[in-house]
Amino acid sequence: MHIPLAEPPAAAGAEHLEQQQAAITRLGHELRALVEATVRTAASADTLHRVADGVRHVTGQLTGRRRARTEIPEVDGFPGGPRMYSPVVGAGSPLAPPVRITPTDDGLIGHCTLGIAHEGPPGYGHGGMSAMLLDELMGQACTAAGTPGLTVSLQMRYHQPIPLETPLRIVGRVTGTDKRKIFAAGTITTQADPSTDLVTADAVFITPDPDRTRALFPGLEEEA
Ligand SMILES: CCCCCCCCCCCCCCCC(=O)SCCNC(=O)CCNC(=O)[C@H](O)C(C)(C)COP(=O)(O)OP(=O)(O)OC[C@H]1O[C@@H](n2cnc3c(N)ncnc32)[C@H](O)[C@@H]1OP(=O)(O)O
């Protein structure tokens, strides 16, 4: 079983997928604005109840077919393609900052800004968010290197707090491989001061064997 990295959407239907992705991105943007307003507001209880009623009404409009748990959305490519609903990079996810990733000669660089919704200590990023950002960047670096894998070990080191509302730079790169094991490293700095590490991480990823891959991801299309 050979699993190819995801290709961009085929020409037929590409326009439909682009329209879907644009709409998903727009809704994600509005939802993130709602989340930001929600965690910052000092509105009265009456107002909060009224807004909650409105949100419940809006949620009720997302009717129709719902995707199954293991289904890969048509707008996504896995592994190696867009992940519209990822809690890290997904433009459609209100949970995601979202991180924008670009390749480099040595791995991947991600850019994002964390908001108050990602707060741990007052004014600073939640340590779990840092782990999520680095896990994603290192995981995607494995995929970009042609060796996609699942995290089996994640070692975090927190050197300085991550400032909120400050553009961040997240680096992920593969440092070695040993059969199905891929070793990776990552750092978070501010964009303004990329030489001062705020958080660093080392991780081990494993490419599941073909039987495990089929069992874990039944939605993956196989290539003969
Ligand atoms: C192509 C298919 C798609 C692939 C996937 C793509 C995903 C693309 C997502 C990209 C973006 C997501 C980025 C976020 C990444 C997540 O969030 S991943 C989610 C969190 N991780 C998980 O849920 C993984 C849970 N773990 C598992 O399911 C199983 O451990 C795995 C990964 C399937 C591996 O199981 P296994 O194949 O039975 O592995 P096993 O034979 O026990 O061990 C293999 C080798 O690794 C070693 N090993 C095992 N555990 C460890 C460890 N903790 N430390 C060091 N070595 C270890 C073993 O000693 C063994 O070594 P050797 O004896 O061969 O030298």
Ligand as a Chemical Component Dictionary entry (heavy atoms), coordinates in Angstrom:
data_LIG
# 
_chem_comp.id                   LIG 
_chem_comp.type                 NON-POLYMER 
_chem_comp.pdbx_formal_charge   0 
_chem_comp.three_letter_code    LIG 
# 
loop_
_chem_comp_atom.comp_id 
_chem_comp_atom.atom_id 
_chem_comp_atom.alt_atom_id 
_chem_comp_atom.type_symbol 
_chem_comp_atom.charge 
_chem_comp_atom.model_Cartn_x 
_chem_comp_atom.model_Cartn_y 
_chem_comp_atom.model_Cartn_z 
_chem_comp_atom.pdbx_ordinal 
LIG C1  C1  C 0 0.876  7.682  5.658  1  
LIG C2  C2  C 0 -0.034 7.493  6.786  2  
LIG C3  C3  C 0 -0.426 8.708  7.506  3  
LIG C4  C4  C 0 0.467  8.923  8.712  4  
LIG C5  C5  C 0 -0.102 10.000 9.607  5  
LIG C6  C6  C 0 0.030  11.324 9.048  6  
LIG C7  C7  C 0 -0.396 12.345 10.050 7  
LIG C8  C8  C 0 -0.199 13.702 9.423  8  
LIG C9  C9  C 0 -0.699 14.706 10.407 9  
LIG C10 C10 C 0 0.021  15.951 10.164 10 
LIG C11 C11 C 0 -0.355 17.062 11.055 11 
LIG C12 C12 C 0 -0.573 16.569 12.475 12 
LIG C13 C13 C 0 0.450  17.048 13.360 13 
LIG C14 C14 C 0 0.084  16.685 14.744 14 
LIG C15 C15 C 0 0.428  15.287 15.011 15 
LIG C16 C16 C 0 -0.594 14.605 15.856 16 
LIG O1  O1  O 0 -1.387 15.207 16.503 17 
LIG S1  S1  S 0 -0.599 12.893 15.833 18 
LIG C17 C17 C 0 -1.826 12.506 17.108 19 
LIG C18 C18 C 0 -1.178 12.115 18.400 20 
LIG N1  N1  N 0 -0.505 10.862 18.267 21 
LIG C19 C19 C 0 -1.166 9.686  18.285 22 
LIG O2  O2  O 0 -2.367 9.634  18.444 23 
LIG C20 C20 C 0 -0.314 8.448  18.085 24 
LIG C21 C21 C 0 -0.784 7.316  19.004 25 
LIG N2  N2  N 0 0.120  6.192  18.818 26 
LIG C22 C22 C 0 -0.163 5.199  17.936 27 
LIG O3  O3  O 0 -1.228 5.170  17.352 28 
LIG C23 C23 C 0 0.905  4.176  17.722 29 
LIG O4  O4  O 0 1.950  4.354  18.660 30 
LIG C24 C24 C 0 1.541  4.289  16.308 31 
LIG C25 C25 C 0 2.001  5.709  15.971 32 
LIG C26 C26 C 0 0.522  3.834  15.255 33 
LIG C27 C27 C 0 2.785  3.420  16.220 34 
LIG O5  O5  O 0 2.413  2.139  16.609 35 
LIG P1  P1  P 0 3.279  0.901  16.061 36 
LIG O6  O6  O 0 3.368  0.966  14.587 37 
LIG O7  O7  O 0 2.677  -0.307 16.690 38 
LIG O8  O8  O 0 4.684  1.250  16.647 39 
LIG P2  P2  P 0 5.658  0.265  17.384 40 
LIG O9  O9  O 0 5.881  -0.947 16.497 41 
LIG O10 O10 O 0 5.237  0.054  18.791 42 
LIG O11 O11 O 0 6.979  1.140  17.411 43 
LIG C28 C28 C 0 7.687  1.415  16.220 44 
LIG C29 C29 C 0 9.069  1.913  16.663 45 
LIG O12 O12 O 0 8.910  3.169  17.357 46 
LIG C30 C30 C 0 9.460  3.084  18.664 47 
LIG N3  N3  N 0 8.656  3.890  19.574 48 
LIG C31 C31 C 0 7.378  3.683  19.938 49 
LIG N4  N4  N 0 6.969  4.658  20.793 50 
LIG C32 C32 C 0 8.045  5.479  20.956 51 
LIG C33 C33 C 0 8.265  6.642  21.727 52 
LIG N5  N5  N 0 7.305  7.174  22.480 53 
LIG N6  N6  N 0 9.480  7.225  21.653 54 
LIG C34 C34 C 0 10.472 6.714  20.906 55 
LIG N7  N7  N 0 10.325 5.594  20.138 56 
LIG C35 C35 C 0 9.122  4.988  20.176 57 
LIG C36 C36 C 0 9.423  1.594  19.003 58 
LIG O13 O13 O 0 10.407 1.293  19.976 59 
LIG C37 C37 C 0 9.737  0.977  17.665 60 
LIG O14 O14 O 0 11.118 1.095  17.424 61 
LIG P3  P3  P 0 11.961 -0.087 16.704 62 
LIG O15 O15 O 0 11.760 -1.301 17.557 63 
LIG O16 O16 O 0 11.338 -0.241 15.324 64 
LIG O17 O17 O 0 13.360 0.423  16.671 65 
# 
loop_
_chem_comp_bond.comp_id 
_chem_comp_bond.atom_id_1 
_chem_comp_bond.atom_id_2 
_chem_comp_bond.value_order 
_chem_comp_bond.pdbx_ordinal 
LIG C1  C2  SING 1  
LIG C2  C3  SING 2  
LIG C3  C4  SING 3  
LIG C4  C5  SING 4  
LIG C5  C6  SING 5  
LIG C6  C7  SING 6  
LIG C7  C8  SING 7  
LIG C8  C9  SING 8  
LIG C9  C10 SING 9  
LIG C10 C11 SING 10 
LIG C11 C12 SING 11 
LIG C12 C13 SING 12 
LIG C13 C14 SING 13 
LIG C14 C15 SING 14 
LIG C15 C16 SING 15 
LIG C16 O1  DOUB 16 
LIG C16 S1  SING 17 
LIG S1  C17 SING 18 
LIG C17 C18 SING 19 
LIG C18 N1  SING 20 
LIG N1  C19 SING 21 
LIG C19 O2  DOUB 22 
LIG C19 C20 SING 23 
LIG C20 C21 SING 24 
LIG C21 N2  SING 25 
LIG N2  C22 SING 26 
LIG C22 O3  DOUB 27 
LIG C22 C23 SING 28 
LIG C23 O4  SING 29 
LIG C23 C24 SING 30 
LIG C24 C25 SING 31 
LIG C24 C26 SING 32 
LIG C24 C27 SING 33 
LIG C27 O5  SING 34 
LIG O5  P1  SING 35 
LIG P1  O6  DOUB 36 
LIG P1  O7  SING 37 
LIG P1  O8  SING 38 
LIG O8  P2  SING 39 
LIG P2  O9  DOUB 40 
LIG P2  O10 SING 41 
LIG P2  O11 SING 42 
LIG O11 C28 SING 43 
LIG C28 C29 SING 44 
LIG C29 O12 SING 45 
LIG C29 C37 SING 46 
LIG O12 C30 SING 47 
LIG C30 N3  SING 48 
LIG C30 C36 SING 49 
LIG N3  C31 SING 50 
LIG N3  C35 SING 51 
LIG C31 N4  DOUB 52 
LIG N4  C32 SING 53 
LIG C32 C33 SING 54 
LIG C32 C35 DOUB 55 
LIG C33 N5  SING 56 
LIG C33 N6  DOUB 57 
LIG N6  C34 SING 58 
LIG C34 N7  DOUB 59 
LIG N7  C35 SING 60 
LIG C36 O13 SING 61 
LIG C36 C37 SING 62 
LIG C37 O14 SING 63 
LIG O14 P3  SING 64 
LIG P3  O15 DOUB 65 
LIG P3  O16 SING 66 
LIG P3  O17 SING 67 
# 
